Amino acid sequence: MRTKLHLIVLCLVMAAMLAACSAEEKKADEKADVQTGEVAPAAKLVLGVAGAHSGDLASYGLPSVNAAKLVAAKVNAAGGVNGMTVEVVAQDDQCKPELATNAATKMVSDGVKIVLGHICSGATKAALPIYLESKIVLMSPSATNPPLTQSGEYPNFFRTIAPDDAQAALEVAFAKGLGLTKLAVIHDKGDYGKGFATFCKEFIEAEEGMEVVLFEGVTPGAVDYSAVVQKIKSSGAQGVIFGGYHPEASKIVSGMRKKEITIPFLSDDGVKDDTFIKVAGEYAEGVYATGPMDFSTNPVYQEAVAAHKAEFGTDPGPFFPEAYSAALALLKAVENAGSTDYDKVTEALRTQYVDTAVGSVKFDAKGDAEGVGFAVYQVQSGKYVEIK
Amino acid sequence: MEYFLELLFGGLTRGSTYALIALGYTMVYGIIELINFAHGEIYMIGAFTGLIVAGVLTALGFPAASILAIALVCAVLWAAAYGYTVEKVAYKPLRGAQRLSPLISAIGMSIFLQNYVMLSQTSDFLPFPALTPQFDFMKPFGSIMNSSELVIVVATVTVCIGLTLFIKFTKLGKAMRATAQNRKMAMLVGVNVDMVISATFIIGSSLAAVGGVLIASHVGQINYFIGFIAGIKAFTAAVLGGIGSIPGAMLGALVLGLTEAFATGYVSSDYEDVFAFCLLVLILIFRPAGIMGKEKTQKV
């Protein structure tokens, strides 16, 4: 009986291997078709989508695949790009750098010219040199690590989301506008909070006449923050910038107000959350927080969300608007350039505005989208209100 | 000087909050040599009960002072019931087992209670109303210490004195001391050990519930996870003071709270925990049983 079972299993394995072989051959055939069929009327424009499509972070990556499919369907229905039908090819990297390089190599060998992705900054960084070498244009909806664009090393990289430090730059500019010169910068020691606070500190120090009088980390979840609150008071700060999330922010701000410290409190989009207002209650009044710009009234965005609901029956996931915009921008750039030629496409991305779900965008010399990013909000009568 | 006083009173408040929880750890350890990791969760359940009761009473239009009193009583009763049940369910069946078994059972109970509250209530932070009345006579000292901090410190001191007297002078207190010294011998001379252990859990849980309501009302927010960090700190305080000793827990908690406050105030809050735990290590090097702990051969 056992030997029989073994035999059956062995047979199954063999069969599966054979099937895999034939599938490979079939793919190779298809590829040959693409290469030979470039002048044929049904030419294809392949839009690569790379990112986490499985694993822990799949929920960040899958919305970009949906976005690419929706954009492709929309463009194809309108006659395609320069007569070419758009085809979406996805490559999974699970947000892991080692898999991201594999995905990039696969894109190169498939002859893809424009790629939407990757999702995570680490994976994007690992894959970028491969794309650059083969002159493939890459546009990420979610990789916010600042050096990806600011280092200037990757002219083939673009993104439709603002980098991590854009928020800090806005925060400091806003504090300056309020006339605050001495600031206490507090963070929660976490990657997000401390990173934000460190950027704020750098920007404040670079600013003439502004100084950081206190730079401290607090322990999340501690029973209270009275000692830090006293320290803020004795530092003579005219305002507090906090990097972190709402539970700590509400504890610090209520601690301050209870000790009659009424200086402005500014924070980040970890605090721009209705739970903050609910928990801090009356003490939340007047608190400033930066957060992503509200594009819910944008017609392209509304159309994208409606299309997603119609096609997939659910609300879109995170980074969907950014991914939808990136796919639109890439295809539009190919259309404007008239070909998939690397120099022409990047030129088009940098010079011509495209209407997307995150607003009308074009990209600066380094690859960041202009006019995309954050706005300042203030709690007024129990609600976050955008401050123009 | 004012800065020093502000830090001093901030540290005292923090130390008092640790003390209210640490007492439960130390009492249970003193009696059955078990580190009751679920104690922090009892504190959290006390706070949640307080929140629910306060919410209902506010909706019914009760006056502020009576809300605090009723919420405290309900939280104490409910948390005591939990403490009693946890002991019966998770620890009593393991009383004859190896020392590690009830410890694992305690950790399991802690995880269970956290997740139970998370699922039955919410994983979000909830606002906790300020229940303590604002005393007019505290107004001038507002920047140094406010009413809710005063209430916490006074409650802790009262509870500690009361508990010490209770253990020294009542019959049940005497039975507790006997059980702590030698459980078998106490049983032989007619002490109802099971009852004593239950009573210990009930008292410890009640104190944690008092702490839960007062601290949540002071801080203004709770979620299902608050018991974990508060529990760890209180446990540290109990070890620092000498686990098993009631005045030790009080002293350890104050030392820990003041160390954290001054470390934050004069050095940096980045190193708050570093200083707290360095102090713990130093004290345990020179006094392995803690500040007030009795040196005795350990059974571990």
Boltz contact constraints between the chains, C-beta under 6 A:
constraints:
  - contact:
      token1: [A, 216]
      token2: [B, 268]
      max_distance: 6.0
  - contact:
      token1: [A, 216]
      token2: [B, 269]
      max_distance: 6.0
  - contact:
      token1: [A, 217]
      token2: [B, 270]
      max_distance: 6.0
  - contact:
      token1: [A, 218]
      token2: [B, 269]
      max_distance: 6.0
  - contact:
      token1: [A, 219]
      token2: [B, 272]
      max_distance: 6.0
  - contact:
      token1: [A, 221]
      token2: [B, 229]
      max_distance: 6.0
  - contact:
      token1: [A, 223]
      token2: [B, 14]
      max_distance: 6.0
  - contact:
      token1: [A, 223]
      token2: [B, 17]
      max_distance: 6.0
  - contact:
      token1: [A, 223]
      token2: [B, 230]
      max_distance: 6.0
  - contact:
      token1: [A, 224]
      token2: [B, 219]
      max_distance: 6.0
  - contact:
      token1: [A, 226]
      token2: [B, 10]
      max_distance: 6.0
  - contact:
      token1: [A, 227]
      token2: [B, 7]
      max_distance: 6.0
  - contact:
      token1: [A, 227]
      token2: [B, 10]
      max_distance: 6.0
  - contact:
      token1: [A, 227]
      token2: [B, 261]
      max_distance: 6.0
  - contact:
      token1: [A, 227]
      token2: [B, 264]
      max_distance: 6.0
  - contact:
      token1: [A, 227]
      token2: [B, 265]
      max_distance: 6.0
  - contact:
      token1: [A, 228]
      token2: [B, 269]
      max_distance: 6.0
  - contact:
      token1: [A, 230]
      token2: [B, 6]
      max_distance: 6.0
  - contact:
      token1: [A, 231]
      token2: [B, 265]
      max_distance: 6.0
  - contact:
      token1: [A, 234]
      token2: [B, 3]
      max_distance: 6.0
  - contact:
      token1: [A, 247]
      token2: [B, 125]
      max_distance: 6.0
  - contact:
      token1: [A, 254]
      token2: [B, 220]
      max_distance: 6.0
  - contact:
      token1: [A, 258]
      token2: [B, 146]
      max_distance: 6.0
  - contact:
      token1: [A, 259]
      token2: [B, 143]
      max_distance: 6.0
  - contact:
      token1: [A, 260]
      token2: [B, 142]
      max_distance: 6.0
  - contact:
      token1: [A, 275]
      token2: [B, 124]
      max_distance: 6.0
  - contact:
      token1: [A, 278]
      token2: [B, 127]
      max_distance: 6.0
  - contact:
      token1: [A, 279]
      token2: [B, 125]
      max_distance: 6.0
  - contact:
      token1: [A, 279]
      token2: [B, 127]
      max_distance: 6.0
  - contact:
      token1: [A, 279]
      token2: [B, 221]
      max_distance: 6.0
  - contact:
      token1: [A, 281]
      token2: [B, 127]
      max_distance: 6.0
